[in-house]
Amino acid sequence: MAIVVGLCTVDLSIPESYSLKDKRQVVRSLVEGLRNKFNVSASEVENLDKWRTATLAIANVSNDARFCDQVLSKVVDTIRSNPRVSLMDYEIEMV
């Protein structure tokens, strides 16, 4: 049995954030939405003390690499369509 772990790292800009509290509210809402909609694991992993930037790691486990890639691509599209954040960069890799 093959196990595939898809990992997506996303760098975000949060232009309307004027404090860590503002940033955390946006990030928390985004992460919870991704978890609920796509059944993925997601967490903020870098830039924890910066007001207007965030780095998220999103993971998906499957037995099919193509399925993992499709799910993570849809996650990126969902993030890109969120008006509260700007997608600066992302990377998808399979382990």
MIFI-499139 format. One record per residue: x, y, z of N, C-alpha, C in turn. Coordinates in steps of 0.2 Angstrom, whole numbers, padded with zeros to 4 digits, always signed. Each point is the difference from the previous one (the first is absolute). Layout:
% residues N
XYZXYZXYZ;...
***
This chain:
% residues 95
+0004-0006+0000-0004+0006+0000+0004+0006+0000;-0001+0005-0005+0004+0006+0000-0003+0005+0004;+0004+0004+0004-0003+0006+0003+0003+0006-0002;-0004+0005-0002+0003+0006-0003-0002+0006+0005;+0005+0004+0001-0002+0006+0004+0002+0006-0004;-0006+0004-0001+0001+0006-0004+0001+0006+0005;+0005+0004-0002+0001+0006+0005+0000+0006-0004;-0004+0005+0002+0000+0006-0003+0002+0006+0004;+0005+0004-0001+0002+0005+0004-0002+0007-0004;-0003+0004+0004-0003+0006-0003+0002+0006+0003;+0003+0005-0003+0001+0007+0003-0005+0005-0002;-0002+0003+0005-0006+0004+0000+0002+0007+0002;-0004+0005-0003+0001+0007+0002-0007+0002+0003;-0001+0003+0005-0006+0002+0003+0000+0008+0001;-0002+0003-0006+0001+0007+0000-0005+0004+0005;-0005-0002+0002-0005+0003+0004+0002-0001+0008;+0005-0003+0001+0002-0002+0007+0004+0006+0003;-0002+0002+0006+0003+0005+0004+0003-0002+0006;-0001-0006+0002+0002-0003+0006+0001-0007+0000;+0003-0003+0004+0000-0008+0001-0006-0003+0001;-0005+0004+0003-0006-0003+0002-0004+0000-0007;+0000+0005-0004-0003+0000-0007+0003-0005-0004;+0006-0001+0000+0003-0006-0004-0002-0006+0002;+0000-0002+0007-0002-0006+0002-0007-0002-0001;-0005+0005+0000-0007-0001-0002+0000-0002-0007;+0003+0003-0005+0000-0002-0007+0003-0007-0001;+0005-0001+0003+0004-0006-0001-0005-0006+0003;-0002+0001+0006-0004-0005+0003-0006-0002-0004;-0004+0005-0002-0006-0001-0005+0002-0003-0006;+0006+0001-0003+0002-0003-0006+0002-0007+0001;+0003-0002+0005+0003-0006+0002-0006-0005+0002;-0005+0003+0004-0006-0004+0001-0004-0002-0006;-0001+0005-0004-0004-0001-0006+0003-0005-0005;+0007+0000+0000+0004-0005-0004-0001-0007+0003;+0000+0000+0006+0000-0007+0004-0007-0003-0002;-0005+0004+0001-0007-0002-0001-0002-0002-0007;+0002+0004-0005-0002+0000-0007+0004-0006-0003;+0006-0001+0002+0004-0005-0004+0003-0006+0004;-0001+0000+0007+0002-0005+0004+0008-0001+0000;+0003+0006+0000+0007+0000+0000+0003+0002+0007;+0006-0001+0002+0003+0003+0005+0003+0007-0002;-0001+0005+0004+0003+0007-0001+0002+0003+0006;+0006+0004-0001+0002+0004+0006+0005+0005-0002;+0000+0006+0004+0005+0005-0002+0007-0002+0003;+0005+0000-0004+0006-0003+0002+0006+0005+0000;-0001+0006-0003+0006+0005+0000-0003+0007+0000;+0004+0005+0001-0002+0007+0001-0006+0001+0005;+0001-0003+0006-0005+0000+0005-0001+0007+0003;+0006+0004+0000-0001+0006+0004+0000+0006-0005;-0001-0001-0006-0001+0005-0005-0007+0001-0002;-0002+0007+0000-0007+0002-0001-0003-0002-0006;+0004+0001-0006-0003+0000-0006+0002-0006-0005;+0004-0005+0003+0002-0006-0004-0002-0006+0004;-0001-0005-0003-0001-0007+0003+0003-0005-0005;+0002-0006+0003+0002-0005-0004-0004-0006+0003;-0004-0004-0004-0004-0005+0002+0003-0007-0003;-0001-0005+0003+0002-0007-0002-0007-0004+0000;-0001-0003-0006-0006-0004-0001+0002-0006-0002;-0003-0006+0003+0002-0007-0002-0006-0004-0001;+0001-0004-0005-0006-0005-0001+0003-0007-0001;-0003-0005+0002+0003-0007+0000-0005-0004-0004;+0003-0004-0005-0004-0004-0004+0004-0006-0003;-0003-0004-0004+0003-0006-0003+0002+0002-0008;-0002+0006-0002+0000+0002-0007+0003+0007+0000;+0006+0001-0003+0003+0006+0000-0004+0005-0005;-0003-0002-0005-0004+0004-0004-0006+0004+0004;-0003-0005+0004-0005+0003+0005+0002+0005+0005;+0006-0001+0003+0003+0005+0004+0001+0006-0003;+0003+0000-0006+0002+0006-0004-0007+0004-0002;-0005-0004-0002-0006+0004-0001-0003+0003+0006;+0000-0003+0006-0003+0003+0006+0004+0006+0001;+0007+0000+0000+0004+0005+0002+0000+0006-0005;-0002-0002-0006-0001+0006-0005-0006+0003+0001;-0005-0003+0002-0007+0003+0002+0001+0004+0006;+0004-0002+0005+0002+0004+0006+0003+0006-0002;+0005+0000-0005+0003+0006-0002-0005+0005-0003;-0004-0003-0005-0005+0004-0003-0005+0004+0005;-0002-0004+0005-0004+0003+0005+0003+0005+0004;+0007-0001+0002+0003+0006+0003+0001+0006-0005;+0001-0001-0006+0001+0005-0005-0006+0004+0000;-0006-0003+0000-0007+0003+0000-0002+0004+0006;+0004-0001+0006-0002+0003+0006+0002+0008-0001;-0005+0004+0001+0002+0007+0000+0004+0003+0005;+0000-0003+0006+0004+0002+0006+0007-0001-0001;+0003-0004-0004+0007-0002-0001+0002+0001-0007;+0006+0001-0001+0003-0001-0007+0006-0005+0000;-0001-0005-0004+0005-0005-0001+0006+0002-0003;+0005+0000+0003+0007+0002-0002+0004-0005-0004;+0000-0006+0003+0003-0006-0003-0002-0006+0003;+0000-0006-0003-0001-0006+0002+0004-0006-0003;+0000-0005+0004+0004-0006-0003-0004-0006+0002;-0001-0005-0005-0003-0006+0002+0005-0006-0002;+0001-0004+0005+0005-0006-0001-0004-0006+0003;+0003-0006-0003-0003-0006+0002+0006-0004+0004;-0002-0003+0005+0005-0004+0004-0002-0007+0000;
***
